[in-house]
Amino acid sequence: MKKFINFLKNTVAEMKKVVWPNAQQTKRDTSVVIGMTVFFAAFLGFVDFVFQNLLSKLV
């Protein structure tokens, strides 16, 4: 049981060292992730469309 309590104390101590982002940073980072996701989804959709058309012409 002592090991578990020591683990919890160390966990709390480490969590106090964490530097959390503010709301503005979180919004910016979230918008970057959403933007990149939309970009890559569109890119992969385009590549899929091209390969689908090429394959249908070959078959």
Gaussian input, Z-matrix of N, CA and C with variables (Angstrom, degrees):
# hf/3-21g

backbone

0 1
 N
 C     1     B1
 C     2     B2     1     A1
 N     3     B3     2     A2     1     D1
 C     4     B4     3     A3     2     D2
 C     5     B5     4     A4     3     D3
 N     6     B6     5     A5     4     D4
 C     7     B7     6     A6     5     D5
 C     8     B8     7     A7     6     D6
 N     9     B9     8     A8     7     D7
 C    10    B10     9     A9     8     D8
 C    11    B11    10    A10     9     D9
 N    12    B12    11    A11    10    D10
 C    13    B13    12    A12    11    D11
 C    14    B14    13    A13    12    D12
 N    15    B15    14    A14    13    D13
 C    16    B16    15    A15    14    D14
 C    17    B17    16    A16    15    D15
 N    18    B18    17    A17    16    D16
 C    19    B19    18    A18    17    D17
 C    20    B20    19    A19    18    D18
 N    21    B21    20    A20    19    D19
 C    22    B22    21    A21    20    D20
 C    23    B23    22    A22    21    D21
 N    24    B24    23    A23    22    D22
 C    25    B25    24    A24    23    D23
 C    26    B26    25    A25    24    D24
 N    27    B27    26    A26    25    D25
 C    28    B28    27    A27    26    D26
 C    29    B29    28    A28    27    D27
 N    30    B30    29    A29    28    D28
 C    31    B31    30    A30    29    D29
 C    32    B32    31    A31    30    D30
 N    33    B33    32    A32    31    D31
 C    34    B34    33    A33    32    D32
 C    35    B35    34    A34    33    D33
 N    36    B36    35    A35    34    D34
 C    37    B37    36    A36    35    D35
 C    38    B38    37    A37    36    D36
 N    39    B39    38    A38    37    D37
 C    40    B40    39    A39    38    D38
 C    41    B41    40    A40    39    D39
 N    42    B42    41    A41    40    D40
 C    43    B43    42    A42    41    D41
 C    44    B44    43    A43    42    D42
 N    45    B45    44    A44    43    D43
 C    46    B46    45    A45    44    D44
 C    47    B47    46    A46    45    D45
 N    48    B48    47    A47    46    D46
 C    49    B49    48    A48    47    D47
 C    50    B50    49    A49    48    D48
 N    51    B51    50    A50    49    D49
 C    52    B52    51    A51    50    D50
 C    53    B53    52    A52    51    D51
 N    54    B54    53    A53    52    D52
 C    55    B55    54    A54    53    D53
 C    56    B56    55    A55    54    D54
 N    57    B57    56    A56    55    D55
 C    58    B58    57    A57    56    D56
 C    59    B59    58    A58    57    D57
 N    60    B60    59    A59    58    D58
 C    61    B61    60    A60    59    D59
 C    62    B62    61    A61    60    D60
 N    63    B63    62    A62    61    D61
 C    64    B64    63    A63    62    D62
 C    65    B65    64    A64    63    D63
 N    66    B66    65    A65    64    D64
 C    67    B67    66    A66    65    D65
 C    68    B68    67    A67    66    D66
 N    69    B69    68    A68    67    D67
 C    70    B70    69    A69    68    D68
 C    71    B71    70    A70    69    D69
 N    72    B72    71    A71    70    D70
 C    73    B73    72    A72    71    D71
 C    74    B74    73    A73    72    D72
 N    75    B75    74    A74    73    D73
 C    76    B76    75    A75    74    D74
 C    77    B77    76    A76    75    D75
 N    78    B78    77    A77    76    D76
 C    79    B79    78    A78    77    D77
 C    80    B80    79    A79    78    D78
 N    81    B81    80    A80    79    D79
 C    82    B82    81    A81    80    D80
 C    83    B83    82    A82    81    D81
 N    84    B84    83    A83    82    D82
 C    85    B85    84    A84    83    D83
 C    86    B86    85    A85    84    D84
 N    87    B87    86    A86    85    D85
 C    88    B88    87    A87    86    D86
 C    89    B89    88    A88    87    D87
 N    90    B90    89    A89    88    D88
 C    91    B91    90    A90    89    D89
 C    92    B92    91    A91    90    D90
 N    93    B93    92    A92    91    D91
 C    94    B94    93    A93    92    D92
 C    95    B95    94    A94    93    D93
 N    96    B96    95    A95    94    D94
 C    97    B97    96    A96    95    D95
 C    98    B98    97    A97    96    D96
 N    99    B99    98    A98    97    D97
 C   100   B100    99    A99    98    D98
 C   101   B101   100   A100    99    D99
 N   102   B102   101   A101   100   D100
 C   103   B103   102   A102   101   D101
 C   104   B104   103   A103   102   D102
 N   105   B105   104   A104   103   D103
 C   106   B106   105   A105   104   D104
 C   107   B107   106   A106   105   D105
 N   108   B108   107   A107   106   D106
 C   109   B109   108   A108   107   D107
 C   110   B110   109   A109   108   D108
 N   111   B111   110   A110   109   D109
 C   112   B112   111   A111   110   D110
 C   113   B113   112   A112   111   D111
 N   114   B114   113   A113   112   D112
 C   115   B115   114   A114   113   D113
 C   116   B116   115   A115   114   D114
 N   117   B117   116   A116   115   D115
 C   118   B118   117   A117   116   D116
 C   119   B119   118   A118   117   D117
 N   120   B120   119   A119   118   D118
 C   121   B121   120   A120   119   D119
 C   122   B122   121   A121   120   D120
 N   123   B123   122   A122   121   D121
 C   124   B124   123   A123   122   D122
 C   125   B125   124   A124   123   D123
 N   126   B126   125   A125   124   D124
 C   127   B127   126   A126   125   D125
 C   128   B128   127   A127   126   D126
 N   129   B129   128   A128   127   D127
 C   130   B130   129   A129   128   D128
 C   131   B131   130   A130   129   D129
 N   132   B132   131   A131   130   D130
 C   133   B133   132   A132   131   D131
 C   134   B134   133   A133   132   D132
 N   135   B135   134   A134   133   D133
 C   136   B136   135   A135   134   D134
 C   137   B137   136   A136   135   D135
 N   138   B138   137   A137   136   D136
 C   139   B139   138   A138   137   D137
 C   140   B140   139   A139   138   D138
 N   141   B141   140   A140   139   D139
 C   142   B142   141   A141   140   D140
 C   143   B143   142   A142   141   D141
 N   144   B144   143   A143   142   D142
 C   145   B145   144   A144   143   D143
 C   146   B146   145   A145   144   D144
 N   147   B147   146   A146   145   D145
 C   148   B148   147   A147   146   D146
 C   149   B149   148   A148   147   D147
 N   150   B150   149   A149   148   D148
 C   151   B151   150   A150   149   D149
 C   152   B152   151   A151   150   D150
 N   153   B153   152   A152   151   D151
 C   154   B154   153   A153   152   D152
 C   155   B155   154   A154   153   D153
 N   156   B156   155   A155   154   D154
 C   157   B157   156   A156   155   D155
 C   158   B158   157   A157   156   D156
 N   159   B159   158   A158   157   D157
 C   160   B160   159   A159   158   D158
 C   161   B161   160   A160   159   D159
 N   162   B162   161   A161   160   D160
 C   163   B163   162   A162   161   D161
 C   164   B164   163   A163   162   D162
 N   165   B165   164   A164   163   D163
 C   166   B166   165   A165   164   D164
 C   167   B167   166   A166   165   D165
 N   168   B168   167   A167   166   D166
 C   169   B169   168   A168   167   D167
 C   170   B170   169   A169   168   D168
 N   171   B171   170   A170   169   D169
 C   172   B172   171   A171   170   D170
 C   173   B173   172   A172   171   D171
 N   174   B174   173   A173   172   D172
 C   175   B175   174   A174   173   D173
 C   176   B176   175   A175   174   D174

   B1=1.4613
   B2=1.5253
   B3=1.3343
   B4=1.4655
   B5=1.5249
   B6=1.3300
   B7=1.4610
   B8=1.5292
   B9=1.3129
   B10=1.4641
   B11=1.5193
   B12=1.3187
   B13=1.4718
   B14=1.5193
   B15=1.3356
   B16=1.4629
   B17=1.5300
   B18=1.3232
   B19=1.4557
   B20=1.5287
   B21=1.3270
   B22=1.4692
   B23=1.5185
   B24=1.3230
   B25=1.4697
   B26=1.5254
   B27=1.3259
   B28=1.4589
   B29=1.5255
   B30=1.3211
   B31=1.4665
   B32=1.5217
   B33=1.3191
   B34=1.4613
   B35=1.5200
   B36=1.3285
   B37=1.4619
   B38=1.5285
   B39=1.3187
   B40=1.4640
   B41=1.5229
   B42=1.3225
   B43=1.4669
   B44=1.5208
   B45=1.3311
   B46=1.4679
   B47=1.5193
   B48=1.3310
   B49=1.4640
   B50=1.5259
   B51=1.3187
   B52=1.4655
   B53=1.5237
   B54=1.3347
   B55=1.4676
   B56=1.5193
   B57=1.3231
   B58=1.4538
   B59=1.5204
   B60=1.3477
   B61=1.4659
   B62=1.5301
   B63=1.3319
   B64=1.4629
   B65=1.5268
   B66=1.3065
   B67=1.4734
   B68=1.5255
   B69=1.3335
   B70=1.4652
   B71=1.5317
   B72=1.3187
   B73=1.4642
   B74=1.5278
   B75=1.3118
   B76=1.4653
   B77=1.5185
   B78=1.3345
   B79=1.4661
   B80=1.5257
   B81=1.3356
   B82=1.4625
   B83=1.5243
   B84=1.3138
   B85=1.4581
   B86=1.5255
   B87=1.3177
   B88=1.4634
   B89=1.5209
   B90=1.3307
   B91=1.4628
   B92=1.5231
   B93=1.3250
   B94=1.4681
   B95=1.5248
   B96=1.3093
   B97=1.4682
   B98=1.5260
   B99=1.3243
   B100=1.4645
   B101=1.5219
   B102=1.3266
   B103=1.4651
   B104=1.5150
   B105=1.3211
   B106=1.4622
   B107=1.5288
   B108=1.3227
   B109=1.4608
   B110=1.5206
   B111=1.3182
   B112=1.4644
   B113=1.5226
   B114=1.3316
   B115=1.4617
   B116=1.5222
   B117=1.3317
   B118=1.4529
   B119=1.5263
   B120=1.3257
   B121=1.4629
   B122=1.5243
   B123=1.3368
   B124=1.4660
   B125=1.5287
   B126=1.3234
   B127=1.4638
   B128=1.5203
   B129=1.3202
   B130=1.4670
   B131=1.5301
   B132=1.3306
   B133=1.4592
   B134=1.5148
   B135=1.3314
   B136=1.4638
   B137=1.5280
   B138=1.3230
   B139=1.4649
   B140=1.5258
   B141=1.3219
   B142=1.4642
   B143=1.5233
   B144=1.3201
   B145=1.4682
   B146=1.5260
   B147=1.3308
   B148=1.4667
   B149=1.5280
   B150=1.3322
   B151=1.4619
   B152=1.5296
   B153=1.3100
   B154=1.4624
   B155=1.5209
   B156=1.3364
   B157=1.4610
   B158=1.5240
   B159=1.3244
   B160=1.4724
   B161=1.5300
   B162=1.3155
   B163=1.4568
   B164=1.5313
   B165=1.3186
   B166=1.4682
   B167=1.5395
   B168=1.3247
   B169=1.4692
   B170=1.5159
   B171=1.3282
   B172=1.4584
   B173=1.5173
   B174=1.3116
   B175=1.4688
   B176=1.4858
   A1=110.62
   A2=116.76
   A3=119.84
   A4=111.41
   A5=116.10
   A6=119.39
   A7=110.88
   A8=115.99
   A9=120.20
   A10=110.91
   A11=117.53
   A12=120.99
   A13=110.05
   A14=116.61
   A15=120.21
   A16=110.60
   A17=116.89
   A18=121.44
   A19=110.96
   A20=116.78
   A21=120.34
   A22=111.51
   A23=117.74
   A24=121.02
   A25=110.50
   A26=116.66
   A27=120.18
   A28=111.56
   A29=116.24
   A30=120.27
   A31=110.74
   A32=117.13
   A33=121.18
   A34=110.19
   A35=117.25
   A36=120.89
   A37=111.09
   A38=117.18
   A39=120.52
   A40=111.64
   A41=117.41
   A42=120.47
   A43=111.37
   A44=117.86
   A45=120.65
   A46=111.58
   A47=117.53
   A48=122.03
   A49=112.62
   A50=117.04
   A51=121.19
   A52=109.70
   A53=115.17
   A54=121.02
   A55=106.92
   A56=116.02
   A57=120.92
   A58=109.65
   A59=118.46
   A60=120.82
   A61=110.71
   A62=114.65
   A63=117.80
   A64=109.44
   A65=116.45
   A66=121.16
   A67=111.55
   A68=116.97
   A69=120.20
   A70=110.78
   A71=117.65
   A72=120.79
   A73=111.07
   A74=116.07
   A75=120.10
   A76=111.01
   A77=117.26
   A78=120.76
   A79=110.77
   A80=117.08
   A81=120.79
   A82=110.70
   A83=116.60
   A84=120.36
   A85=111.53
   A86=116.60
   A87=120.64
   A88=110.78
   A89=117.02
   A90=119.59
   A91=110.95
   A92=118.06
   A93=120.66
   A94=109.91
   A95=117.30
   A96=120.89
   A97=110.41
   A98=117.76
   A99=120.98
   A100=110.60
   A101=116.73
   A102=120.71
   A103=112.52
   A104=116.86
   A105=120.16
   A106=110.91
   A107=116.90
   A108=120.64
   A109=110.65
   A110=117.37
   A111=121.47
   A112=110.13
   A113=117.23
   A114=121.08
   A115=111.06
   A116=117.00
   A117=119.74
   A118=112.36
   A119=117.77
   A120=120.25
   A121=109.67
   A122=117.32
   A123=120.58
   A124=110.53
   A125=116.84
   A126=120.68
   A127=111.18
   A128=116.83
   A129=120.08
   A130=111.52
   A131=117.26
   A132=119.91
   A133=111.39
   A134=117.18
   A135=121.50
   A136=110.92
   A137=116.66
   A138=120.45
   A139=110.38
   A140=117.27
   A141=120.92
   A142=110.69
   A143=116.60
   A144=121.27
   A145=110.83
   A146=116.81
   A147=120.68
   A148=110.74
   A149=116.84
   A150=119.44
   A151=111.97
   A152=116.88
   A153=119.85
   A154=110.68
   A155=116.64
   A156=120.23
   A157=111.50
   A158=116.86
   A159=119.56
   A160=110.53
   A161=117.01
   A162=120.33
   A163=111.50
   A164=117.56
   A165=119.23
   A166=110.40
   A167=118.20
   A168=120.42
   A169=111.44
   A170=117.58
   A171=120.71
   A172=111.96
   A173=117.13
   A174=120.72
   A175=110.43
   D1=-32.44
   D2=179.72
   D3=-63.57
   D4=-36.94
   D5=179.38
   D6=-63.90
   D7=-39.94
   D8=-179.70
   D9=-66.60
   D10=-43.75
   D11=178.72
   D12=-64.74
   D13=-40.41
   D14=177.07
   D15=-63.37
   D16=-39.31
   D17=176.67
   D18=-60.61
   D19=-46.06
   D20=179.36
   D21=-63.10
   D22=-41.06
   D23=178.55
   D24=-63.06
   D25=-43.13
   D26=178.50
   D27=-65.95
   D28=-36.34
   D29=178.11
   D30=-64.01
   D31=-45.01
   D32=178.64
   D33=-62.83
   D34=-41.65
   D35=179.56
   D36=-62.73
   D37=-41.53
   D38=179.17
   D39=-68.94
   D40=-37.73
   D41=179.63
   D42=-65.07
   D43=-28.06
   D44=177.55
   D45=-71.30
   D46=-21.11
   D47=179.51
   D48=-83.09
   D49=-14.82
   D50=-176.07
   D51=-69.27
   D52=134.86
   D53=175.17
   D54=-98.87
   D55=110.76
   D56=-176.90
   D57=-87.18
   D58=142.70
   D59=178.35
   D60=-71.54
   D61=151.48
   D62=176.66
   D63=-82.33
   D64=177.51
   D65=-174.77
   D66=-62.96
   D67=-39.21
   D68=-178.96
   D69=-64.69
   D70=-43.53
   D71=178.20
   D72=-63.93
   D73=-39.96
   D74=179.97
   D75=-64.55
   D76=-43.13
   D77=178.44
   D78=-63.61
   D79=-42.47
   D80=-179.70
   D81=-64.28
   D82=-47.15
   D83=-179.52
   D84=-64.17
   D85=-38.63
   D86=178.29
   D87=-64.96
   D88=-41.57
   D89=179.41
   D90=-66.66
   D91=-34.69
   D92=176.60
   D93=-65.23
   D94=-44.06
   D95=179.97
   D96=-63.67
   D97=-44.10
   D98=178.94
   D99=-64.25
   D100=-42.91
   D101=178.78
   D102=-61.53
   D103=-45.45
   D104=179.45
   D105=-66.27
   D106=-36.54
   D107=178.36
   D108=-63.73
   D109=-45.22
   D110=178.63
   D111=-63.95
   D112=-42.54
   D113=179.85
   D114=-60.49
   D115=-50.83
   D116=-177.85
   D117=-68.67
   D118=-32.49
   D119=175.95
   D120=-64.37
   D121=-43.61
   D122=178.79
   D123=-65.92
   D124=-41.95
   D125=179.44
   D126=-62.24
   D127=-48.08
   D128=179.99
   D129=-66.65
   D130=-34.88
   D131=174.97
   D132=-63.58
   D133=-40.16
   D134=177.79
   D135=-65.23
   D136=-46.14
   D137=178.82
   D138=-61.51
   D139=-41.83
   D140=177.88
   D141=-62.05
   D142=-42.80
   D143=178.76
   D144=-60.70
   D145=-45.43
   D146=-179.43
   D147=-63.13
   D148=-47.98
   D149=-179.61
   D150=-65.58
   D151=-35.19
   D152=178.22
   D153=-63.63
   D154=-43.25
   D155=178.86
   D156=-67.44
   D157=-40.40
   D158=178.38
   D159=-63.97
   D160=-42.71
   D161=-179.30
   D162=-67.61
   D163=-37.80
   D164=-179.66
   D165=-69.13
   D166=-30.15
   D167=177.34
   D168=-74.55
   D169=-29.67
   D170=179.65
   D171=-78.77
   D172=-29.11
   D173=-176.49
   D174=-94.12

